[in-house]
Amino acid sequence: MASVARITTISSRSDVSFEDAVKQGITRASETLRGVEGAWVKDHVVNIKDGAITSWQVTMEVTFVLDDAGAAVDASSD
């Protein structure tokens, strides 16, 4: 059986670490998207104030498999 996946970009920020930002982002994406199968950390940035890191931020490409449920919809029928 073949599958089709989609990729969406998300950003997540943590006051703790890059790892925590990734975990929070994946947890939140999994609450909204079904079939999350992987993620690629595309970018990571620290935010600094007065010489100290205030937060860690990541931008991720999240891959999820599209549902097979439901037949194709005929847009011409109303």
PyMOL Python script that loads the backbone (N, CA, C, O; Angstrom):
from pymol import cmd

cmd.read_pdbstr("""\
ATOM      1  N   MET A   1       0.839  -1.174   0.000  1.00  0.00           N
ATOM      2  CA  MET A   1       0.000   0.000   0.000  1.00  0.00           C
ATOM      3  C   MET A   1       0.886   1.241   0.000  1.00  0.00           C
ATOM      4  O   MET A   1       1.829   1.343   0.785  1.00  0.00           O
ATOM      5  N   ALA A   2       0.579   2.165  -0.873  1.00  0.00           N
ATOM      6  CA  ALA A   2       1.330   3.413  -0.972  1.00  0.00           C
ATOM      7  C   ALA A   2       0.784   4.425   0.023  1.00  0.00           C
ATOM      8  O   ALA A   2      -0.366   4.338   0.454  1.00  0.00           O
ATOM      9  N   SER A   3       1.617   5.374   0.374  1.00  0.00           N
ATOM     10  CA  SER A   3       1.158   6.448   1.253  1.00  0.00           C
ATOM     11  C   SER A   3       1.665   7.779   0.717  1.00  0.00           C
ATOM     12  O   SER A   3       2.666   7.844   0.004  1.00  0.00           O
ATOM     13  N   VAL A   4       0.960   8.820   1.073  1.00  0.00           N
ATOM     14  CA  VAL A   4       1.334  10.168   0.677  1.00  0.00           C
ATOM     15  C   VAL A   4       1.519  10.985   1.945  1.00  0.00           C
ATOM     16  O   VAL A   4       0.686  10.944   2.850  1.00  0.00           O
ATOM     17  N   ALA A   5       2.613  11.722   2.002  1.00  0.00           N
ATOM     18  CA  ALA A   5       2.904  12.526   3.182  1.00  0.00           C
ATOM     19  C   ALA A   5       2.922  14.003   2.818  1.00  0.00           C
ATOM     20  O   ALA A   5       3.092  14.382   1.659  1.00  0.00           O
ATOM     21  N   ARG A   6       2.747  14.797   3.820  1.00  0.00           N
ATOM     22  CA  ARG A   6       2.817  16.252   3.663  1.00  0.00           C
ATOM     23  C   ARG A   6       3.828  16.780   4.676  1.00  0.00           C
ATOM     24  O   ARG A   6       4.043  16.174   5.726  1.00  0.00           O
ATOM     25  N   ILE A   7       4.440  17.906   4.355  1.00  0.00           N
ATOM     26  CA  ILE A   7       5.408  18.530   5.254  1.00  0.00           C
ATOM     27  C   ILE A   7       4.907  19.927   5.581  1.00  0.00           C
ATOM     28  O   ILE A   7       4.501  20.681   4.697  1.00  0.00           O
ATOM     29  N   THR A   8       4.943  20.260   6.859  1.00  0.00           N
ATOM     30  CA  THR A   8       4.556  21.596   7.287  1.00  0.00           C
ATOM     31  C   THR A   8       5.657  22.184   8.170  1.00  0.00           C
ATOM     32  O   THR A   8       6.353  21.450   8.871  1.00  0.00           O
ATOM     33  N   THR A   9       5.808  23.485   8.133  1.00  0.00           N
ATOM     34  CA  THR A   9       6.843  24.157   8.916  1.00  0.00           C
ATOM     35  C   THR A   9       6.233  24.708  10.197  1.00  0.00           C
ATOM     36  O   THR A   9       5.193  25.366  10.169  1.00  0.00           O
ATOM     37  N   ILE A  10       6.891  24.432  11.324  1.00  0.00           N
ATOM     38  CA  ILE A  10       6.462  24.979  12.603  1.00  0.00           C
ATOM     39  C   ILE A  10       7.661  25.607  13.314  1.00  0.00           C
ATOM     40  O   ILE A  10       8.815  25.302  13.012  1.00  0.00           O
ATOM     41  N   SER A  11       7.361  26.480  14.251  1.00  0.00           N
ATOM     42  CA  SER A  11       8.387  27.106  15.076  1.00  0.00           C
ATOM     43  C   SER A  11       8.007  26.886  16.525  1.00  0.00           C
ATOM     44  O   SER A  11       6.833  26.977  16.884  1.00  0.00           O
ATOM     45  N   SER A  12       8.993  26.597  17.360  1.00  0.00           N
ATOM     46  CA  SER A  12       8.744  26.343  18.777  1.00  0.00           C
ATOM     47  C   SER A  12       9.834  27.007  19.601  1.00  0.00           C
ATOM     48  O   SER A  12      11.004  27.013  19.220  1.00  0.00           O
ATOM     49  N   ARG A  13       9.432  27.569  20.741  1.00  0.00           N
ATOM     50  CA  ARG A  13      10.379  28.278  21.610  1.00  0.00           C
ATOM     51  C   ARG A  13      10.302  27.714  23.028  1.00  0.00           C
ATOM     52  O   ARG A  13       9.225  27.358  23.508  1.00  0.00           O
ATOM     53  N   SER A  14      11.447  27.637  23.683  1.00  0.00           N
ATOM     54  CA  SER A  14      11.533  27.142  25.055  1.00  0.00           C
ATOM     55  C   SER A  14      12.407  28.051  25.893  1.00  0.00           C
ATOM     56  O   SER A  14      13.348  28.667  25.392  1.00  0.00           O
ATOM     57  N   ASP A  15      12.089  28.127  27.166  1.00  0.00           N
ATOM     58  CA  ASP A  15      12.934  28.865  28.116  1.00  0.00           C
ATOM     59  C   ASP A  15      14.004  27.967  28.718  1.00  0.00           C
ATOM     60  O   ASP A  15      14.801  28.411  29.545  1.00  0.00           O
ATOM     61  N   VAL A  16      14.022  26.678  28.293  1.00  0.00           N
ATOM     62  CA  VAL A  16      14.916  25.683  28.899  1.00  0.00           C
ATOM     63  C   VAL A  16      16.089  25.304  27.991  1.00  0.00           C
ATOM     64  O   VAL A  16      17.247  25.435  28.388  1.00  0.00           O
ATOM     65  N   SER A  17      15.786  24.821  26.744  1.00  0.00           N
ATOM     66  CA  SER A  17      16.845  24.314  25.864  1.00  0.00           C
ATOM     67  C   SER A  17      16.309  24.086  24.455  1.00  0.00           C
ATOM     68  O   SER A  17      15.103  24.144  24.216  1.00  0.00           O
ATOM     69  N   PHE A  18      17.243  23.822  23.515  1.00  0.00           N
ATOM     70  CA  PHE A  18      16.836  23.434  22.166  1.00  0.00           C
ATOM     71  C   PHE A  18      16.051  22.125  22.210  1.00  0.00           C
ATOM     72  O   PHE A  18      15.017  21.998  21.554  1.00  0.00           O
ATOM     73  N   GLU A  19      16.537  21.161  22.976  1.00  0.00           N
ATOM     74  CA  GLU A  19      15.857  19.869  23.070  1.00  0.00           C
ATOM     75  C   GLU A  19      14.420  20.048  23.552  1.00  0.00           C
ATOM     76  O   GLU A  19      13.505  19.418  23.021  1.00  0.00           O
ATOM     77  N   ASP A  20      14.220  20.892  24.543  1.00  0.00           N
ATOM     78  CA  ASP A  20      12.876  21.140  25.046  1.00  0.00           C
ATOM     79  C   ASP A  20      12.008  21.819  23.995  1.00  0.00           C
ATOM     80  O   ASP A  20      10.820  21.514  23.888  1.00  0.00           O
ATOM     81  N   ALA A  21      12.580  22.732  23.219  1.00  0.00           N
ATOM     82  CA  ALA A  21      11.836  23.391  22.143  1.00  0.00           C
ATOM     83  C   ALA A  21      11.374  22.370  21.110  1.00  0.00           C
ATOM     84  O   ALA A  21      10.242  22.438  20.631  1.00  0.00           O
ATOM     85  N   VAL A  22      12.250  21.418  20.762  1.00  0.00           N
ATOM     86  CA  VAL A  22      11.888  20.369  19.813  1.00  0.00           C
ATOM     87  C   VAL A  22      10.770  19.505  20.397  1.00  0.00           C
ATOM     88  O   VAL A  22       9.776  19.243  19.719  1.00  0.00           O
ATOM     89  N   LYS A  23      10.921  19.062  21.636  1.00  0.00           N
ATOM     90  CA  LYS A  23       9.896  18.220  22.272  1.00  0.00           C
ATOM     91  C   LYS A  23       8.546  18.923  22.331  1.00  0.00           C
ATOM     92  O   LYS A  23       7.516  18.322  22.028  1.00  0.00           O
ATOM     93  N   GLN A  24       8.550  20.200  22.722  1.00  0.00           N
ATOM     94  CA  GLN A  24       7.297  20.952  22.793  1.00  0.00           C
ATOM     95  C   GLN A  24       6.658  21.098  21.417  1.00  0.00           C
ATOM     96  O   GLN A  24       5.442  20.966  21.277  1.00  0.00           O
ATOM     97  N   GLY A  25       7.464  21.367  20.418  1.00  0.00           N
ATOM     98  CA  GLY A  25       6.949  21.509  19.058  1.00  0.00           C
ATOM     99  C   GLY A  25       6.326  20.234  18.537  1.00  0.00           C
ATOM    100  O   GLY A  25       5.243  20.265  17.953  1.00  0.00           O
ATOM    101  N   ILE A  26       7.002  19.101  18.741  1.00  0.00           N
ATOM    102  CA  ILE A  26       6.477  17.810  18.280  1.00  0.00           C
ATOM    103  C   ILE A  26       5.217  17.437  19.047  1.00  0.00           C
ATOM    104  O   ILE A  26       4.255  16.938  18.462  1.00  0.00           O
ATOM    105  N   THR A  27       5.220  17.677  20.357  1.00  0.00           N
ATOM    106  CA  THR A  27       4.030  17.381  21.161  1.00  0.00           C
ATOM    107  C   THR A  27       2.836  18.181  20.667  1.00  0.00           C
ATOM    108  O   THR A  27       1.743  17.640  20.505  1.00  0.00           O
ATOM    109  N   ARG A  28       3.046  19.468  20.430  1.00  0.00           N
ATOM    110  CA  ARG A  28       1.937  20.323  19.967  1.00  0.00           C
ATOM    111  C   ARG A  28       1.490  19.945  18.572  1.00  0.00           C
ATOM    112  O   ARG A  28       0.288  19.893  18.310  1.00  0.00           O
ATOM    113  N   ALA A  29       2.423  19.677  17.663  1.00  0.00           N
ATOM    114  CA  ALA A  29       2.062  19.278  16.303  1.00  0.00           C
ATOM    115  C   ALA A  29       1.256  17.981  16.321  1.00  0.00           C
ATOM    116  O   ALA A  29       0.303  17.832  15.557  1.00  0.00           O
ATOM    117  N   SER A  30       1.636  17.044  17.190  1.00  0.00           N
ATOM    118  CA  SER A  30       0.943  15.758  17.276  1.00  0.00           C
ATOM    119  C   SER A  30      -0.480  15.898  17.817  1.00  0.00           C
ATOM    120  O   SER A  30      -1.317  15.029  17.573  1.00  0.00           O
ATOM    121  N   GLU A  31      -0.764  16.975  18.547  1.00  0.00           N
ATOM    122  CA  GLU A  31      -2.125  17.222  19.032  1.00  0.00           C
ATOM    123  C   GLU A  31      -3.044  17.680  17.904  1.00  0.00           C
ATOM    124  O   GLU A  31      -4.254  17.463  17.960  1.00  0.00           O
ATOM    125  N   THR A  32      -2.473  18.312  16.884  1.00  0.00           N
ATOM    126  CA  THR A  32      -3.256  18.856  15.778  1.00  0.00           C
ATOM    127  C   THR A  32      -3.200  17.987  14.533  1.00  0.00           C
ATOM    128  O   THR A  32      -4.211  17.815  13.851  1.00  0.00           O
ATOM    129  N   LEU A  33      -2.039  17.442  14.232  1.00  0.00           N
ATOM    130  CA  LEU A  33      -1.829  16.653  13.016  1.00  0.00           C
ATOM    131  C   LEU A  33      -1.866  15.161  13.342  1.00  0.00           C
ATOM    132  O   LEU A  33      -1.293  14.721  14.339  1.00  0.00           O
ATOM    133  N   ARG A  34      -2.540  14.393  12.498  1.00  0.00           N
ATOM    134  CA  ARG A  34      -2.525  12.935  12.646  1.00  0.00           C
ATOM    135  C   ARG A  34      -1.405  12.364  11.776  1.00  0.00           C
ATOM    136  O   ARG A  34      -1.086  12.916  10.723  1.00  0.00           O
ATOM    137  N   GLY A  35      -0.822  11.277  12.215  1.00  0.00           N
ATOM    138  CA  GLY A  35       0.166  10.576  11.402  1.00  0.00           C
ATOM    139  C   GLY A  35       1.534  11.230  11.346  1.00  0.00           C
ATOM    140  O   GLY A  35       2.255  11.065  10.361  1.00  0.00           O
ATOM    141  N   VAL A  36       1.908  11.973  12.388  1.00  0.00           N
ATOM    142  CA  VAL A  36       3.247  12.588  12.409  1.00  0.00           C
ATOM    143  C   VAL A  36       4.286  11.477  12.459  1.00  0.00           C
ATOM    144  O   VAL A  36       4.247  10.619  13.341  1.00  0.00           O
ATOM    145  N   GLU A  37       5.217  11.499  11.506  1.00  0.00           N
ATOM    146  CA  GLU A  37       6.211  10.429  11.401  1.00  0.00           C
ATOM    147  C   GLU A  37       7.644  10.898  11.543  1.00  0.00           C
ATOM    148  O   GLU A  37       8.543  10.080  11.737  1.00  0.00           O
ATOM    149  N   GLY A  38       7.875  12.189  11.450  1.00  0.00           N
ATOM    150  CA  GLY A  38       9.251  12.646  11.561  1.00  0.00           C
ATOM    151  C   GLY A  38       9.336  14.156  11.518  1.00  0.00           C
ATOM    152  O   GLY A  38       8.367  14.846  11.201  1.00  0.00           O
ATOM    153  N   ALA A  39      10.522  14.654  11.847  1.00  0.00           N
ATOM    154  CA  ALA A  39      10.755  16.094  11.806  1.00  0.00           C
ATOM    155  C   ALA A  39      12.229  16.358  11.532  1.00  0.00           C
ATOM    156  O   ALA A  39      13.105  15.586  11.924  1.00  0.00           O
ATOM    157  N   TRP A  40      12.473  17.447  10.863  1.00  0.00           N
ATOM    158  CA  TRP A  40      13.828  17.893  10.563  1.00  0.00           C
ATOM    159  C   TRP A  40      13.984  19.286  11.169  1.00  0.00           C
ATOM    160  O   TRP A  40      13.215  20.193  10.851  1.00  0.00           O
ATOM    161  N   VAL A  41      14.966  19.453  12.032  1.00  0.00           N
ATOM    162  CA  VAL A  41      15.235  20.770  12.610  1.00  0.00           C
ATOM    163  C   VAL A  41      15.972  21.582  11.547  1.00  0.00           C
ATOM    164  O   VAL A  41      17.146  21.348  11.260  1.00  0.00           O
ATOM    165  N   LYS A  42      15.259  22.527  10.981  1.00  0.00           N
ATOM    166  CA  LYS A  42      15.757  23.319   9.864  1.00  0.00           C
ATOM    167  C   LYS A  42      16.648  24.471  10.335  1.00  0.00           C
ATOM    168  O   LYS A  42      17.616  24.837   9.668  1.00  0.00           O
ATOM    169  N   ASP A  43      16.304  25.032  11.496  1.00  0.00           N
ATOM    170  CA  ASP A  43      17.042  26.191  11.985  1.00  0.00           C
ATOM    171  C   ASP A  43      16.914  26.241  13.500  1.00  0.00           C
ATOM    172  O   ASP A  43      15.925  25.765  14.058  1.00  0.00           O
ATOM    173  N   HIS A  44      17.890  26.804  14.154  1.00  0.00           N
ATOM    174  CA  HIS A  44      17.817  27.007  15.599  1.00  0.00           C
ATOM    175  C   HIS A  44      18.467  28.348  15.931  1.00  0.00           C
ATOM    176  O   HIS A  44      19.483  28.734  15.354  1.00  0.00           O
ATOM    177  N   VAL A  45      17.841  29.043  16.885  1.00  0.00           N
ATOM    178  CA  VAL A  45      18.236  30.405  17.230  1.00  0.00           C
ATOM    179  C   VAL A  45      18.121  30.573  18.741  1.00  0.00           C
ATOM    180  O   VAL A  45      17.209  30.028  19.362  1.00  0.00           O
ATOM    181  N   VAL A  46      19.034  31.318  19.323  1.00  0.00           N
ATOM    182  CA  VAL A  46      18.884  31.702  20.728  1.00  0.00           C
ATOM    183  C   VAL A  46      18.499  33.172  20.774  1.00  0.00           C
ATOM    184  O   VAL A  46      18.955  33.975  19.960  1.00  0.00           O
ATOM    185  N   ASN A  47      17.660  33.506  21.727  1.00  0.00           N
ATOM    186  CA  ASN A  47      17.300  34.900  21.966  1.00  0.00           C
ATOM    187  C   ASN A  47      18.090  35.364  23.180  1.00  0.00           C
ATOM    188  O   ASN A  47      18.179  34.653  24.181  1.00  0.00           O
ATOM    189  N   ILE A  48      18.665  36.567  23.089  1.00  0.00           N
ATOM    190  CA  ILE A  48      19.580  37.064  24.117  1.00  0.00           C
ATOM    191  C   ILE A  48      19.122  38.427  24.608  1.00  0.00           C
ATOM    192  O   ILE A  48      18.693  39.280  23.831  1.00  0.00           O
ATOM    193  N   LYS A  49      19.225  38.609  25.920  1.00  0.00           N
ATOM    194  CA  LYS A  49      18.955  39.912  26.519  1.00  0.00           C
ATOM    195  C   LYS A  49      20.024  40.175  27.568  1.00  0.00           C
ATOM    196  O   LYS A  49      20.270  39.340  28.438  1.00  0.00           O
ATOM    197  N   ASP A  50      20.648  41.320  27.481  1.00  0.00           N
ATOM    198  CA  ASP A  50      21.701  41.716  28.426  1.00  0.00           C
ATOM    199  C   ASP A  50      22.813  40.662  28.518  1.00  0.00           C
ATOM    200  O   ASP A  50      23.341  40.395  29.598  1.00  0.00           O
ATOM    201  N   GLY A  51      23.155  40.077  27.382  1.00  0.00           N
ATOM    202  CA  GLY A  51      24.247  39.116  27.336  1.00  0.00           C
ATOM    203  C   GLY A  51      23.904  37.711  27.802  1.00  0.00           C
ATOM    204  O   GLY A  51      24.782  36.849  27.841  1.00  0.00           O
ATOM    205  N   ALA A  52      22.648  37.459  28.159  1.00  0.00           N
ATOM    206  CA  ALA A  52      22.239  36.128  28.628  1.00  0.00           C
ATOM    207  C   ALA A  52      21.178  35.545  27.703  1.00  0.00           C
ATOM    208  O   ALA A  52      20.329  36.270  27.185  1.00  0.00           O
ATOM    209  N   ILE A  53      21.232  34.242  27.503  1.00  0.00           N
ATOM    210  CA  ILE A  53      20.226  33.562  26.685  1.00  0.00           C
ATOM    211  C   ILE A  53      18.901  33.564  27.442  1.00  0.00           C
ATOM    212  O   ILE A  53      18.821  33.145  28.597  1.00  0.00           O
ATOM    213  N   THR A  54      17.870  34.046  26.761  1.00  0.00           N
ATOM    214  CA  THR A  54      16.544  34.092  27.378  1.00  0.00           C
ATOM    215  C   THR A  54      15.628  32.994  26.868  1.00  0.00           C
ATOM    216  O   THR A  54      14.697  32.584  27.562  1.00  0.00           O
ATOM    217  N   SER A  55      15.892  32.509  25.636  1.00  0.00           N
ATOM    218  CA  SER A  55      15.092  31.397  25.103  1.00  0.00           C
ATOM    219  C   SER A  55      15.799  30.758  23.922  1.00  0.00           C
ATOM    220  O   SER A  55      16.672  31.351  23.289  1.00  0.00           O
ATOM    221  N   TRP A  56      15.391  29.533  23.650  1.00  0.00           N
ATOM    222  CA  TRP A  56      15.912  28.738  22.550  1.00  0.00           C
ATOM    223  C   TRP A  56      14.749  28.496  21.598  1.00  0.00           C
ATOM    224  O   TRP A  56      13.658  28.123  22.030  1.00  0.00           O
ATOM    225  N   GLN A  57      14.979  28.706  20.300  1.00  0.00           N
ATOM    226  CA  GLN A  57      13.905  28.570  19.319  1.00  0.00           C
ATOM    227  C   GLN A  57      14.358  27.680  18.173  1.00  0.00           C
ATOM    228  O   GLN A  57      15.497  27.773  17.715  1.00  0.00           O
ATOM    229  N   VAL A  58      13.451  26.809  17.709  1.00  0.00           N
ATOM    230  CA  VAL A  58      13.735  25.949  16.563  1.00  0.00           C
ATOM    231  C   VAL A  58      12.646  26.124  15.511  1.00  0.00           C
ATOM    232  O   VAL A  58      11.486  26.386  15.828  1.00  0.00           O
ATOM    233  N   THR A  59      13.043  25.975  14.269  1.00  0.00           N
ATOM    234  CA  THR A  59      12.110  25.884  13.149  1.00  0.00           C
ATOM    235  C   THR A  59      12.248  24.474  12.615  1.00  0.00           C
ATOM    236  O   THR A  59      13.351  24.020  12.313  1.00  0.00           O
ATOM    237  N   MET A  60      11.116  23.776  12.499  1.00  0.00           N
ATOM    238  CA  MET A  60      11.132  22.371  12.083  1.00  0.00           C
ATOM    239  C   MET A  60      10.221  22.132  10.894  1.00  0.00           C
ATOM    240  O   MET A  60       9.195  22.793  10.735  1.00  0.00           O
ATOM    241  N   GLU A  61      10.613  21.179  10.064  1.00  0.00           N
ATOM    242  CA  GLU A  61       9.777  20.648   8.991  1.00  0.00           C
ATOM    243  C   GLU A  61       9.200  19.351   9.524  1.00  0.00           C
ATOM    244  O   GLU A  61       9.938  18.386   9.724  1.00  0.00           O
ATOM    245  N   VAL A  62       7.894  19.309   9.757  1.00  0.00           N
ATOM    246  CA  VAL A  62       7.235  18.135  10.328  1.00  0.00           C
ATOM    247  C   VAL A  62       6.547  17.362   9.213  1.00  0.00           C
ATOM    248  O   VAL A  62       5.785  17.932   8.432  1.00  0.00           O
ATOM    249  N   THR A  63       6.820  16.050   9.140  1.00  0.00           N
ATOM    250  CA  THR A  63       6.239  15.180   8.120  1.00  0.00           C
ATOM    251  C   THR A  63       5.108  14.368   8.726  1.00  0.00           C
ATOM    252  O   THR A  63       5.264  13.746   9.777  1.00  0.00           O
ATOM    253  N   PHE A  64       3.957  14.383   8.045  1.00  0.00           N
ATOM    254  CA  PHE A  64       2.835  13.562   8.492  1.00  0.00           C
ATOM    255  C   PHE A  64       2.174  12.911   7.287  1.00  0.00           C
ATOM    256  O   PHE A  64       2.113  13.492   6.204  1.00  0.00           O
ATOM    257  N   VAL A  65       1.673  11.680   7.496  1.00  0.00           N
ATOM    258  CA  VAL A  65       1.046  10.905   6.428  1.00  0.00           C
ATOM    259  C   VAL A  65      -0.422  11.308   6.331  1.00  0.00           C
ATOM    260  O   VAL A  65      -1.121  11.392   7.340  1.00  0.00           O
ATOM    261  N   LEU A  66      -0.878  11.554   5.112  1.00  0.00           N
ATOM    262  CA  LEU A  66      -2.266  11.933   4.884  1.00  0.00           C
ATOM    263  C   LEU A  66      -3.182  10.728   5.048  1.00  0.00           C
ATOM    264  O   LEU A  66      -2.828   9.605   4.689  1.00  0.00           O
ATOM    265  N   ASP A  67      -4.375  10.985   5.599  1.00  0.00           N
ATOM    266  CA  ASP A  67      -5.378   9.927   5.791  1.00  0.00           C
ATOM    267  C   ASP A  67      -5.845   9.390   4.450  1.00  0.00           C
ATOM    268  O   ASP A  67      -5.922  10.128   3.468  1.00  0.00           O
ATOM    269  N   ASP A  68      -6.159   8.086   4.413  1.00  0.00           N
ATOM    270  CA  ASP A  68      -6.769   7.481   3.241  1.00  0.00           C
ATOM    271  C   ASP A  68      -8.283   7.463   3.367  1.00  0.00           C
ATOM    272  O   ASP A  68      -8.980   7.110   2.415  1.00  0.00           O
ATOM    273  N   ALA A  69      -8.792   7.834   4.516  1.00  0.00           N
ATOM    274  CA  ALA A  69     -10.241   7.775   4.771  1.00  0.00           C
ATOM    275  C   ALA A  69     -10.997   8.701   3.840  1.00  0.00           C
ATOM    276  O   ALA A  69     -10.567   9.821   3.568  1.00  0.00           O
ATOM    277  N   GLY A  70     -12.120   8.222   3.361  1.00  0.00           N
ATOM    278  CA  GLY A  70     -12.991   9.047   2.533  1.00  0.00           C
ATOM    279  C   GLY A  70     -12.649   8.952   1.064  1.00  0.00           C
ATOM    280  O   GLY A  70     -11.484   8.817   0.688  1.00  0.00           O
ATOM    281  N   ALA A  71     -13.661   9.023   0.252  1.00  0.00           N
ATOM    282  CA  ALA A  71     -13.480   8.971  -1.202  1.00  0.00           C
ATOM    283  C   ALA A  71     -13.247  10.371  -1.725  1.00  0.00           C
ATOM    284  O   ALA A  71     -13.482  11.356  -1.026  1.00  0.00           O
ATOM    285  N   ALA A  72     -12.787  10.451  -2.951  1.00  0.00           N
ATOM    286  CA  ALA A  72     -12.581  11.749  -3.584  1.00  0.00           C
ATOM    287  C   ALA A  72     -13.904  12.488  -3.663  1.00  0.00           C
ATOM    288  O   ALA A  72     -14.948  11.875  -3.886  1.00  0.00           O
ATOM    289  N   VAL A  73     -13.869  13.781  -3.487  1.00  0.00           N
ATOM    290  CA  VAL A  73     -15.068  14.597  -3.510  1.00  0.00           C
ATOM    291  C   VAL A  73     -15.231  15.193  -4.892  1.00  0.00           C
ATOM    292  O   VAL A  73     -14.279  15.736  -5.454  1.00  0.00           O
ATOM    293  N   ASP A  74     -16.442  15.097  -5.450  1.00  0.00           N
ATOM    294  CA  ASP A  74     -16.739  15.675  -6.750  1.00  0.00           C
ATOM    295  C   ASP A  74     -17.173  17.120  -6.534  1.00  0.00           C
ATOM    296  O   ASP A  74     -18.277  17.367  -6.049  1.00  0.00           O
ATOM    297  N   ALA A  75     -16.331  18.063  -6.884  1.00  0.00           N
ATOM    298  CA  ALA A  75     -16.596  19.488  -6.641  1.00  0.00           C
ATOM    299  C   ALA A  75     -17.727  20.008  -7.508  1.00  0.00           C
ATOM    300  O   ALA A  75     -18.278  21.070  -7.218  1.00  0.00           O
ATOM    301  N   SER A  76     -18.092  19.289  -8.567  1.00  0.00           N
ATOM    302  CA  SER A  76     -19.144  19.783  -9.468  1.00  0.00           C
ATOM    303  C   SER A  76     -20.539  19.496  -8.928  1.00  0.00           C
ATOM    304  O   SER A  76     -21.500  20.102  -9.401  1.00  0.00           O
ATOM    305  N   SER A  77     -20.689  18.609  -7.970  1.00  0.00           N
ATOM    306  CA  SER A  77     -22.009  18.294  -7.429  1.00  0.00           C
ATOM    307  C   SER A  77     -22.301  19.118  -6.187  1.00  0.00           C
ATOM    308  O   SER A  77     -21.531  19.113  -5.227  1.00  0.00           O
ATOM    309  N   ASP A  78     -23.418  19.821  -6.218  1.00  0.00           N
ATOM    310  CA  ASP A  78     -23.809  20.658  -5.065  1.00  0.00           C
ATOM    311  C   ASP A  78     -25.113  20.211  -4.493  1.00  0.00           C
ATOM    312  O   ASP A  78     -25.595  20.797  -3.523  1.00  0.00           O
TER     313      ASP A  78
END
""", "prot")
cmd.dss("prot")
cmd.show_as("cartoon", "prot")
cmd.util.cbc("prot")
cmd.orient("prot")
